[in-house]
Amino acid sequence: MSKYEDPLGNINSTFIILSETFIQRISESVFVGLCDIVGTSQMVAMRRDVMDIREMVGNQAKTIGSSMLSGSYREGFRLEGSDVDVMYWLNNHSVIWDLSQSQYYKTHRQTLILCDCSDSPPGFTLLYLLSPSRDRQIHGACVRMYNRYYLSSSEFRQICIFAFQKSDNTTPHGPCASVTSGGREFDHALCFVSDFWPPSASSWIDRCHSWPQPHVVNDIVKNGCHFVAIGHPLGNHEDLEWRISFSLAERKLVYVMNHCQFVTYGLLKLILTEIFNNGVGDDDKLLCSYHMKTAVFWVIQQNTIPHWSPQNLLGGFWVCFKLILKWVYEGVCPNFFIPDNNMFLSKIHGVKQHQLFIRLSELYEKGLAFLLHSPCIRSYIIDVLYNPRNSICTDDHTLISEAQFDRNILLYETLLDGPINQLDTQICIRYLHAIEQMIGSPLLTQYQVHKLQNMTAMILQYTAFTLHMETYTPDNKLRYRADKMSCHMLKLAAKFGFITDMLYIAMYYYKTLRYTEALSIIEMIKVKLAQPYVMCMGNVNIDMYYIEAVGGQSWSKKMRQAAAWIILLSNEIHYINELIPEQQSALKNHTFPLGVPPLVLLYMLEILCYRHVDTMQAQTALDDLQTLVHYAQVQLIPSDSRNISWQILGICQQVTGNLQAALYSYQQSLRQKPFHRIQTATEMRIQSVCQLA
């Protein structure tokens, strides 16, 4: 493989003859472009902070099991089409590597599982129970062999599929149940956890001389590993084998990359999608994102690139590309933690290996010019070729303005994972207790503090409405106390949340027949939303945002004073009776909570309240809602919310007696993108309108 030694490749005529300085300028330009796509270091750090604190609170509030977001989404990427990987495990089941490790557990409380790697390929193992499991499903997934009860990975995958069976859009994907919801793919995996590092990965510890640093190695080793339900296709017991998963370790390694290394990883992921796998059928996509990540890990650890910087981005990329090409040529891709585990063994061999090598070799012969085939990267290269003297700034703080940064927080991170499932007041209390324990920590970043405040507001809102739903008593005093507590929690939530969180108070007042109080809250919200500096669902007058509002302030303050966001209505809570059919339809289809644009909900509540107070004002509010839904731009009603917006307009028209207009609105709702999967409710309402007409 000596021909693959030039770190910059063979630059063909497309690049003319480029000096090293010119290559550096192209690298800088591509780096800036990738920061636009992948995110600046500050943006990526914020994403990770938000996800870390959400996971910590969630796991502390849970009693039976734990979960972990993994994969590229957790690493900080927000690339289009990326799936979201979630791992789940029971806290009372632990895997050990030898019997001596059982001394660290209370065996009367913990079900211990022992690894048996003696007859499995590297990176895989059999798992057998040392004591009966108290979980019937786990016990039912066991197969008796050699007088032991082995956990069957194939049976466990069926349990996973059943556990996350949402509708006809759930399919098996490796060890996961893959669920498509809201245009995004979620991979759910049930797994087991070990508190101990695998003996077969001990060589990795010895390799870590320069990267990662010793304290990172120690942190990774002490957190052990996971086991996911997939066997090796060439193993002796494929249906029983489990793959050792280093997802947690990989996340920690990605976290300690510098930003140029992370951007290089992002560039490889983009090239994989746009060039390596472009036009290739799913069965022929032999390379995957995990191979790209593994290449970056090896290149960083082997210290092949002495200095990772924006000026040397393409040099680092080229070394990674050559390593992948070498692996394909040899048919060996060594797992970063267990090198004996050849990740090409079952897929990349024979004719397919040869074809892939030819394909990659052709790209190599083009040199860096093959990057021109990437739609995302092409323009940043051409900019330098046509404007070689333009200055390029790679400073993180100048690549994105404060307003753009705030907009990204609002649009993509604020309510990252939405409402909590299976709500009751006890679960809400556990979440609040977990938040209370963390809120005073001096180690929290400002984005984690903001996320905790956001979660506090959300949990208080859930608790208030859940308490109202659960309080079925003829005792007036108890009902009064519950009502007073609910009102107090909603007002407290409004102090932590967005401007539009006051709408939860208005909904509660409407639900409890306090129409005048609800209208008073609505007027207050209108005044706040009318301010020119308010950032509503990411849309803002930048000059006003800085001059008249909160430029330079903490995001927590910005959220309270100058940010409005879509209203998420958990499908398990009945906020107002008029939306129950829509929530039931969404709940039946296991989809996202109803995401209602704030102005749509505001006008709806105004119409419903004024029906009992002033019918003329109700008609005025209905006219405003009709104008909004008919003519609003995507900034006010995103495409994902158009079906629920038309539905709400139809509901308001129906309750005010305009059946013909309501029928038209319901029909329009059916024509929109079915993001909320409320078609059942829409069809039911159309039928009721036709019967009344």
MARPADO-131427 format. One line per 2 residues: number of its first residue (from 1); their letters; for each residue x, z, y of C-alpha. Coordinates in steps of 0.25 Angstrom, whole numbers, padded with zeros to 4 digits. Layout:
BEGIN
NUM> a> X Z Y ~ ...;
% end
This chain:
BEGIN
1> ms> 0000 0000 0000 ~ 0012 -0002 0009;
3> ky> 0005 -0013 0017 ~ -0004 -0002 0023;
5> ed> 0006 0005 0031 ~ 0004 0000 0046;
7> pl> -0005 0011 0052 ~ -0010 0001 0062;
9> gn> -0013 -0010 0052 ~ -0011 -0025 0054;
11> in> -0018 -0028 0068 ~ -0023 -0042 0067;
13> st> -0026 -0052 0078 ~ -0038 -0045 0083;
15> fi> -0030 -0034 0088 ~ -0019 -0044 0093;
17> il> -0006 -0037 0093 ~ -0008 -0022 0097;
19> se> 0002 -0013 0101 ~ 0002 0002 0097;
21> tf> -0003 0006 0111 ~ -0014 -0004 0110;
23> iq> -0018 0002 0096 ~ -0018 0016 0102;
25> ri> -0028 0011 0113 ~ -0037 0005 0102;
27> se> -0036 0018 0095 ~ -0040 0025 0107;
29> sv> -0052 0016 0110 ~ -0057 0017 0096;
31> fv> -0055 0032 0097 ~ -0064 0033 0109;
33> gl> -0074 0024 0102 ~ -0074 0033 0090;
35> cd> -0076 0045 0099 ~ -0089 0038 0103;
37> iv> -0093 0036 0089 ~ -0088 0048 0082;
39> gt> -0087 0058 0094 ~ -0077 0064 0102;
41> sq> -0070 0077 0097 ~ -0079 0086 0105;
43> mv> -0091 0079 0100 ~ -0087 0080 0086;
45> am> -0083 0095 0088 ~ -0097 0097 0094;
47> rr> -0104 0091 0082 ~ -0096 0099 0072;
49> dv> -0098 0112 0080 ~ -0113 0110 0080;
51> md> -0114 0107 0065 ~ -0105 0118 0061;
53> ir> -0113 0129 0068 ~ -0126 0123 0063;
55> em> -0121 0124 0049 ~ -0115 0138 0051;
57> vg> -0129 0143 0056 ~ -0137 0136 0045;
59> nq> -0128 0141 0033 ~ -0128 0155 0039;
61> ak> -0144 0155 0040 ~ -0145 0150 0026;
63> ti> -0146 0160 0014 ~ -0146 0151 0001;
65> gs> -0137 0139 0004 ~ -0128 0132 0014;
67> sm> -0126 0118 0019 ~ -0115 0110 0026;
69> ls> -0116 0097 0034 ~ -0105 0088 0029;
71> gs> -0099 0074 0030 ~ -0097 0066 0043;
73> yr> -0108 0072 0051 ~ -0103 0086 0049;
75> eg> -0089 0081 0053 ~ -0094 0077 0066;
77> fr> -0097 0062 0065 ~ -0110 0056 0070;
79> le> -0108 0042 0065 ~ -0121 0033 0063;
81> gs> -0125 0033 0049 ~ -0118 0045 0045;
83> dv> -0125 0054 0035 ~ -0126 0069 0035;
85> dv> -0121 0077 0023 ~ -0126 0091 0020;
87> my> -0121 0100 0009 ~ -0129 0112 0004;
89> wl> -0126 0123 -0006 ~ -0131 0136 -0011;
91> nn> -0123 0149 -0006 ~ -0125 0156 -0019;
93> hs> -0118 0145 -0028 ~ -0103 0144 -0027;
95> vi> -0093 0136 -0034 ~ -0080 0142 -0039;
97> wd> -0067 0135 -0045 ~ -0063 0146 -0055;
99> ls> -0069 0159 -0060 ~ -0060 0168 -0052;
101> qs> -0067 0163 -0039 ~ -0080 0170 -0044;
103> qy> -0075 0183 -0040 ~ -0078 0180 -0025;
105> yk> -0093 0179 -0028 ~ -0104 0188 -0031;
107> th> -0109 0181 -0044 ~ -0122 0188 -0044;
109> rq> -0126 0181 -0031 ~ -0117 0168 -0033;
111> tl> -0119 0157 -0043 ~ -0105 0152 -0046;
113> il> -0101 0138 -0050 ~ -0088 0135 -0057;
115> cd> -0080 0122 -0055 ~ -0076 0114 -0067;
117> cs> -0066 0103 -0063 ~ -0060 0101 -0076;
119> ds> -0067 0088 -0080 ~ -0070 0082 -0067;
121> pp> -0063 0072 -0057 ~ -0055 0078 -0046;
123> gf> -0065 0082 -0035 ~ -0076 0085 -0044;
125> tl> -0080 0097 -0053 ~ -0091 0102 -0062;
127> ly> -0098 0115 -0058 ~ -0104 0125 -0068;
129> ll> -0112 0138 -0065 ~ -0105 0151 -0069;
131> sp> -0118 0158 -0067 ~ -0133 0153 -0067;
133> sr> -0138 0148 -0054 ~ -0149 0155 -0047;
135> dr> -0154 0141 -0041 ~ -0163 0134 -0051;
137> qi> -0159 0120 -0046 ~ -0144 0123 -0048;
139> hg> -0147 0129 -0062 ~ -0155 0116 -0065;
141> ac> -0144 0107 -0061 ~ -0134 0113 -0072;
143> vr> -0130 0106 -0084 ~ -0125 0114 -0096;
145> my> -0111 0109 -0101 ~ -0099 0116 -0108;
147> nr> -0108 0128 -0109 ~ -0109 0128 -0093;
149> yy> -0119 0125 -0083 ~ -0114 0114 -0074;
151> ls> -0120 0110 -0062 ~ -0124 0095 -0062;
153> ss> -0121 0087 -0050 ~ -0131 0076 -0053;
155> ef> -0142 0087 -0055 ~ -0138 0093 -0042;
157> rq> -0139 0080 -0035 ~ -0154 0079 -0039;
159> ic> -0156 0093 -0034 ~ -0150 0088 -0021;
161> if> -0159 0076 -0020 ~ -0171 0084 -0023;
163> af> -0168 0095 -0013 ~ -0166 0085 -0002;
165> qk> -0177 0075 -0006 ~ -0183 0072 0007;
167> sd> -0191 0059 0004 ~ -0187 0045 -0002;
169> nt> -0175 0045 0007 ~ -0167 0055 -0001;
171> tp> -0156 0048 -0010 ~ -0144 0053 -0018;
173> hg> -0131 0051 -0011 ~ -0119 0056 -0019;
175> pc> -0121 0071 -0020 ~ -0131 0071 -0009;
177> as> -0146 0069 -0007 ~ -0146 0059 0005;
179> vt> -0158 0060 0014 ~ -0161 0050 0025;
181> sg> -0168 0056 0037 ~ -0169 0052 0051;
183> gr> -0160 0040 0049 ~ -0149 0049 0044;
185> ef> -0144 0052 0030 ~ -0142 0066 0025;
187> dh> -0134 0069 0013 ~ -0138 0082 0007;
189> al> -0129 0088 -0004 ~ -0132 0101 -0013;
191> cf> -0118 0107 -0017 ~ -0110 0119 -0021;
193> vs> -0099 0126 -0013 ~ -0086 0133 -0017;
195> df> -0079 0143 -0009 ~ -0066 0139 -0015;
197> wp> -0057 0127 -0013 ~ -0056 0117 -0025;
199> ps> -0043 0119 -0033 ~ -0043 0104 -0035;
201> as> -0041 0103 -0019 ~ -0030 0113 -0018;
203> sw> -0020 0101 -0016 ~ -0027 0099 -0003;
205> id> -0023 0112 0003 ~ -0008 0109 -0001;
207> rc> -0009 0096 0007 ~ -0014 0102 0020;
209> hs> 0000 0103 0027 ~ -0003 0097 0040;
211> wp> -0019 0095 0040 ~ -0028 0102 0040;
213> qp> -0022 0115 0045 ~ -0020 0127 0036;
215> hv> -0032 0135 0042 ~ -0041 0122 0040;
217> vn> -0036 0121 0025 ~ -0039 0136 0023;
219> di> -0053 0135 0029 ~ -0056 0123 0020;
221> vk> -0051 0129 0008 ~ -0058 0142 0010;
223> ng> -0072 0135 0011 ~ -0071 0128 -0002;
225> ch> -0079 0116 -0006 ~ -0092 0110 -0011;
227> fv> -0097 0103 -0023 ~ -0107 0091 -0022;
229> ai> -0115 0086 -0033 ~ -0108 0073 -0037;
231> gh> -0099 0070 -0048 ~ -0088 0060 -0050;
233> pl> -0093 0046 -0055 ~ -0081 0046 -0065;
235> gn> -0082 0061 -0069 ~ -0085 0066 -0083;
237> he> -0097 0074 -0078 ~ -0102 0066 -0066;
239> dl> -0116 0072 -0066 ~ -0110 0086 -0066;
241> ew> -0098 0085 -0057 ~ -0098 0090 -0043;
243> ri> -0089 0084 -0032 ~ -0080 0094 -0024;
245> sf> -0084 0092 -0009 ~ -0075 0095 0002;
247> sl> -0085 0093 0013 ~ -0082 0106 0021;
249> ae> -0067 0104 0020 ~ -0068 0089 0025;
251> rk> -0077 0094 0037 ~ -0066 0104 0040;
253> lv> -0055 0093 0039 ~ -0063 0084 0048;
255> yv> -0065 0095 0058 ~ -0050 0097 0060;
257> mn> -0047 0082 0062 ~ -0043 0079 0076;
259> hc> -0053 0070 0083 ~ -0044 0057 0081;
261> qf> -0044 0060 0066 ~ -0059 0062 0066;
263> vt> -0061 0049 0074 ~ -0052 0042 0064;
265> yg> -0061 0047 0053 ~ -0073 0042 0061;
267> ll> -0067 0028 0062 ~ -0065 0027 0047;
269> kl> -0080 0031 0045 ~ -0084 0020 0055;
271> il> -0075 0010 0049 ~ -0080 0013 0035;
273> te> -0094 0010 0040 ~ -0092 -0002 0049;
275> if> -0080 -0009 0041 ~ -0077 -0003 0027;
277> nn> -0091 -0002 0022 ~ -0098 -0013 0032;
279> gv> -0106 -0023 0024 ~ -0103 -0015 0011;
281> gd> -0115 -0011 0002 ~ -0117 0004 -0001;
283> dd> -0111 0002 -0015 ~ -0099 -0004 -0010;
285> kl> -0095 0006 0001 ~ -0084 0012 -0006;
287> lc> -0077 0019 0005 ~ -0085 0031 0012;
289> sy> -0083 0040 0024 ~ -0077 0051 0014;
291> hm> -0065 0041 0011 ~ -0063 0039 0026;
293> kt> -0063 0054 0028 ~ -0053 0056 0016;
295> av> -0043 0046 0022 ~ -0043 0053 0036;
297> fw> -0040 0067 0029 ~ -0029 0061 0021;
299> vi> -0023 0054 0033 ~ -0023 0066 0042;
301> qq> -0018 0075 0031 ~ -0006 0066 0027;
303> nt> -0002 0066 0042 ~ -0002 0050 0042;
305> ip> -0006 0050 0057 ~ 0003 0059 0065;
307> hw> -0005 0059 0077 ~ -0020 0057 0077;
309> sp> -0025 0052 0091 ~ -0034 0042 0097;
311> qn> -0022 0033 0100 ~ -0019 0033 0085;
313> ll> -0033 0033 0080 ~ -0032 0019 0073;
315> gg> -0019 0022 0067 ~ -0025 0034 0060;
317> fw> -0037 0026 0056 ~ -0028 0015 0050;
319> vc> -0020 0025 0042 ~ -0033 0030 0036;
321> fk> -0038 0016 0033 ~ -0025 0013 0026;
323> li> -0027 0026 0018 ~ -0041 0021 0013;
325> lk> -0035 0007 0010 ~ -0024 0014 0002;
327> wv> -0035 0022 -0006 ~ -0043 0010 -0009;
329> ye> -0031 0002 -0013 ~ -0027 0013 -0023;
331> gv> -0041 0017 -0027 ~ -0039 0032 -0023;
333> cp> -0045 0040 -0012 ~ -0040 0054 -0014;
335> nf> -0050 0065 -0010 ~ -0043 0073 0002;
337> fi> -0045 0087 -0005 ~ -0044 0082 -0020;
339> pd> -0035 0070 -0020 ~ -0036 0068 -0035;
341> nn> -0051 0065 -0032 ~ -0050 0050 -0030;
343> mf> -0063 0046 -0022 ~ -0062 0031 -0025;
345> ls> -0062 0034 -0040 ~ -0076 0030 -0043;
347> ki> -0079 0020 -0032 ~ -0067 0013 -0027;
349> hg> -0060 0006 -0039 ~ -0059 -0008 -0045;
351> vk> -0065 -0020 -0038 ~ -0072 -0011 -0027;
353> qh> -0059 -0005 -0024 ~ -0052 -0018 -0023;
355> ql> -0063 -0024 -0014 ~ -0062 -0012 -0005;
357> fi> -0047 -0013 -0004 ~ -0048 -0028 0000;
359> rl> -0058 -0025 0010 ~ -0050 -0014 0017;
361> se> -0037 -0022 0016 ~ -0044 -0033 0024;
363> ly> -0047 -0023 0035 ~ -0033 -0017 0034;
365> ek> -0027 -0031 0036 ~ -0035 -0032 0049;
367> gl> -0028 -0020 0054 ~ -0035 -0012 0065;
369> af> -0043 -0024 0069 ~ -0053 -0021 0057;
371> ll> -0059 -0010 0066 ~ -0064 -0021 0075;
373> hs> -0075 -0023 0064 ~ -0080 -0009 0067;
375> pc> -0092 -0010 0077 ~ -0089 0004 0082;
377> ir> -0074 0002 0084 ~ -0073 -0013 0088;
379> sy> -0077 -0011 0103 ~ -0066 0000 0105;
381> ii> -0055 -0009 0100 ~ -0060 -0021 0108;
383> dv> -0060 -0013 0121 ~ -0045 -0010 0120;
385> ly> -0042 -0024 0116 ~ -0049 -0030 0128;
387> np> -0046 -0018 0137 ~ -0032 -0014 0133;
389> rn> -0029 -0007 0146 ~ -0041 0002 0147;
391> si> -0038 0017 0146 ~ -0044 0024 0134;
393> ct> -0047 0039 0135 ~ -0048 0047 0122;
395> dd> -0050 0061 0128 ~ -0062 0067 0121;
397> ht> -0068 0073 0133 ~ -0069 0060 0140;
399> li> -0075 0052 0128 ~ -0088 0058 0130;
401> se> -0095 0064 0142 ~ -0101 0078 0142;
403> aq> -0115 0071 0143 ~ -0112 0062 0131;
405> fd> -0107 0074 0123 ~ -0120 0083 0127;
407> rn> -0128 0071 0123 ~ -0122 0070 0109;
409> il> -0124 0085 0107 ~ -0139 0083 0111;
411> ly> -0141 0071 0103 ~ -0133 0073 0090;
413> et> -0129 0088 0088 ~ -0139 0097 0095;
415> ll> -0149 0097 0084 ~ -0140 0092 0073;
417> dg> -0148 0096 0061 ~ -0162 0099 0066;
419> pi> -0171 0110 0062 ~ -0169 0119 0050;
421> nq> -0177 0117 0038 ~ -0186 0127 0030;
423> ld> -0189 0136 0042 ~ -0195 0150 0042;
425> tq> -0192 0161 0051 ~ -0182 0168 0042;
427> ic> -0173 0155 0042 ~ -0174 0154 0057;
429> ir> -0170 0169 0058 ~ -0158 0166 0049;
431> yl> -0154 0155 0058 ~ -0155 0163 0070;
433> ha> -0147 0174 0064 ~ -0136 0164 0060;
435> ie> -0136 0159 0074 ~ -0135 0173 0080;
437> qm> -0123 0176 0072 ~ -0115 0164 0077;
439> ig> -0120 0162 0091 ~ -0110 0172 0097;
441> sp> -0097 0167 0090 ~ -0086 0164 0099;
443> ll> -0081 0152 0090 ~ -0093 0144 0093;
445> tq> -0092 0131 0101 ~ -0101 0128 0112;
447> yq> -0108 0118 0103 ~ -0110 0128 0092;
449> vh> -0116 0137 0102 ~ -0125 0126 0107;
451> kl> -0129 0123 0093 ~ -0132 0138 0090;
453> qn> -0141 0138 0102 ~ -0148 0125 0098;
455> mt> -0150 0131 0084 ~ -0155 0144 0090;
457> am> -0166 0137 0098 ~ -0170 0129 0086;
459> il> -0171 0141 0077 ~ -0179 0149 0087;
461> qy> -0189 0137 0089 ~ -0190 0136 0074;
463> ta> -0192 0151 0073 ~ -0203 0152 0084;
465> ft> -0211 0141 0077 ~ -0209 0146 0063;
467> lh> -0213 0160 0067 ~ -0226 0154 0073;
469> me> -0229 0147 0060 ~ -0226 0159 0051;
471> ty> -0234 0169 0060 ~ -0248 0168 0053;
473> tp> -0254 0182 0056 ~ -0267 0187 0061;
475> dn> -0259 0198 0068 ~ -0259 0194 0083;
477> kl> -0248 0203 0086 ~ -0239 0197 0076;
479> ry> -0243 0183 0081 ~ -0240 0187 0095;
481> ra> -0226 0192 0091 ~ -0223 0179 0083;
483> dk> -0227 0171 0095 ~ -0219 0179 0105;
485> ms> -0207 0177 0096 ~ -0209 0162 0095;
487> ch> -0210 0160 0110 ~ -0198 0169 0112;
489> ml> -0190 0161 0102 ~ -0194 0147 0108;
491> kl> -0191 0152 0122 ~ -0177 0157 0117;
493> aa> -0175 0144 0110 ~ -0177 0136 0123;
495> kf> -0166 0144 0129 ~ -0156 0139 0119;
497> gf> -0161 0125 0117 ~ -0164 0112 0125;
499> it> -0174 0110 0136 ~ -0183 0104 0126;
501> dm> -0183 0116 0117 ~ -0194 0122 0126;
503> ly> -0203 0112 0120 ~ -0203 0121 0108;
505> ia> -0209 0132 0117 ~ -0220 0122 0122;
507> my> -0223 0118 0107 ~ -0225 0133 0103;
509> yy> -0234 0136 0115 ~ -0242 0124 0112;
511> kt> -0243 0128 0097 ~ -0248 0142 0102;
513> lr> -0258 0136 0111 ~ -0251 0140 0124;
515> yt> -0253 0127 0131 ~ -0250 0131 0145;
517> ea> -0237 0138 0141 ~ -0233 0125 0133;
519> ls> -0235 0116 0145 ~ -0227 0126 0154;
521> ii> -0215 0124 0145 ~ -0217 0109 0145;
523> em> -0217 0108 0160 ~ -0204 0116 0160;
525> ik> -0198 0107 0150 ~ -0202 0095 0158;
527> vk> -0195 0100 0170 ~ -0182 0102 0162;
529> la> -0183 0089 0156 ~ -0185 0082 0169;
531> qp> -0171 0086 0174 ~ -0162 0074 0176;
533> yv> -0150 0081 0169 ~ -0157 0084 0155;
535> mc> -0151 0077 0143 ~ -0164 0074 0135;
537> mg> -0160 0070 0121 ~ -0147 0065 0125;
539> nv> -0151 0057 0138 ~ -0146 0062 0151;
541> ni> -0142 0058 0165 ~ -0127 0062 0164;
543> dm> -0125 0064 0179 ~ -0137 0073 0180;
545> yy> -0133 0080 0167 ~ -0119 0084 0173;
547> ie> -0123 0086 0188 ~ -0136 0094 0187;
549> av> -0136 0100 0174 ~ -0126 0105 0164;
551> gg> -0113 0097 0164 ~ -0101 0105 0158;
553> qs> -0111 0116 0153 ~ -0111 0121 0138;
555> ws> -0120 0112 0130 ~ -0129 0125 0127;
557> kk> -0132 0125 0142 ~ -0135 0110 0143;
559> mr> -0144 0111 0131 ~ -0153 0122 0138;
561> qa> -0153 0115 0152 ~ -0151 0100 0150;
563> aa> -0154 0095 0136 ~ -0167 0091 0129;
565> wi> -0168 0087 0115 ~ -0178 0082 0105;
567> il> -0187 0092 0099 ~ -0185 0094 0084;
569> ls> -0198 0099 0077 ~ -0195 0105 0063;
571> ne> -0205 0099 0053 ~ -0207 0113 0047;
573> ih> -0212 0119 0060 ~ -0226 0116 0066;
575> yi> -0223 0116 0081 ~ -0236 0110 0085;
577> ne> -0247 0106 0077 ~ -0248 0092 0082;
579> li> -0235 0088 0075 ~ -0237 0095 0062;
581> pe> -0241 0081 0054 ~ -0228 0075 0060;
583> qq> -0219 0087 0055 ~ -0226 0087 0041;
585> sa> -0223 0072 0040 ~ -0208 0074 0044;
587> lk> -0207 0086 0035 ~ -0213 0079 0023;
589> nh> -0202 0068 0025 ~ -0191 0079 0027;
591> tf> -0187 0072 0040 ~ -0181 0077 0053;
593> pl> -0189 0087 0062 ~ -0198 0080 0072;
595> gv> -0189 0076 0084 ~ -0198 0075 0096;
597> pp> -0193 0070 0109 ~ -0194 0081 0119;
599> lv> -0203 0074 0129 ~ -0212 0069 0118;
601> ll> -0214 0083 0113 ~ -0216 0088 0128;
603> ym> -0227 0078 0131 ~ -0234 0081 0118;
605> le> -0234 0096 0120 ~ -0239 0093 0134;
607> il> -0250 0084 0129 ~ -0254 0094 0119;
609> cy> -0254 0106 0128 ~ -0261 0099 0140;
611> rh> -0273 0095 0130 ~ -0277 0110 0131;
613> vd> -0274 0112 0146 ~ -0275 0099 0154;
615> tm> -0280 0086 0147 ~ -0275 0077 0159;
617> qa> -0261 0083 0158 ~ -0262 0080 0143;
619> qt> -0264 0065 0146 ~ -0253 0065 0156;
621> al> -0243 0070 0146 ~ -0249 0061 0135;
623> dd> -0246 0049 0145 ~ -0232 0054 0147;
625> lq> -0230 0055 0132 ~ -0235 0041 0130;
627> tl> -0226 0035 0140 ~ -0214 0043 0134;
629> vh> -0216 0038 0120 ~ -0220 0024 0124;
631> ya> -0209 0021 0133 ~ -0198 0032 0131;
633> qv> -0184 0027 0129 ~ -0176 0032 0117;
635> ql> -0169 0043 0126 ~ -0182 0050 0126;
637> ip> -0188 0047 0113 ~ -0177 0043 0102;
639> sd> -0181 0033 0092 ~ -0181 0044 0081;
641> sr> -0192 0051 0089 ~ -0201 0040 0092;
643> ni> -0210 0041 0080 ~ -0213 0056 0083;
645> sw> -0214 0053 0098 ~ -0225 0042 0095;
647> qi> -0231 0051 0085 ~ -0232 0062 0096;
649> lg> -0238 0053 0106 ~ -0249 0049 0096;
651> ic> -0252 0064 0093 ~ -0254 0066 0108;
653> qq> -0263 0054 0109 ~ -0271 0058 0097;
655> vt> -0273 0072 0102 ~ -0278 0067 0116;
657> gn> -0288 0058 0110 ~ -0280 0044 0112;
659> lq> -0281 0040 0097 ~ -0278 0025 0099;
661> aa> -0265 0028 0107 ~ -0262 0039 0096;
663> ly> -0263 0028 0085 ~ -0254 0019 0092;
665> sy> -0243 0030 0094 ~ -0244 0034 0079;
667> qq> -0242 0020 0075 ~ -0230 0019 0085;
669> sl> -0224 0031 0078 ~ -0225 0024 0065;
671> rq> -0217 0013 0070 ~ -0205 0021 0075;
673> kp> -0193 0026 0067 ~ -0199 0036 0057;
675> fh> -0188 0046 0060 ~ -0197 0058 0058;
677> ri> -0205 0053 0046 ~ -0219 0056 0052;
679> qt> -0226 0044 0047 ~ -0235 0052 0039;
681> at> -0240 0060 0051 ~ -0241 0047 0059;
683> em> -0250 0040 0049 ~ -0259 0052 0047;
685> ri> -0261 0053 0062 ~ -0264 0038 0063;
687> qs> -0274 0040 0052 ~ -0281 0052 0060;
689> vc> -0281 0043 0073 ~ -0288 0032 0065;
691> ql> -0298 0041 0060 ~ -0301 0047 0073;
693> a> -0302 0033 0081;
% end
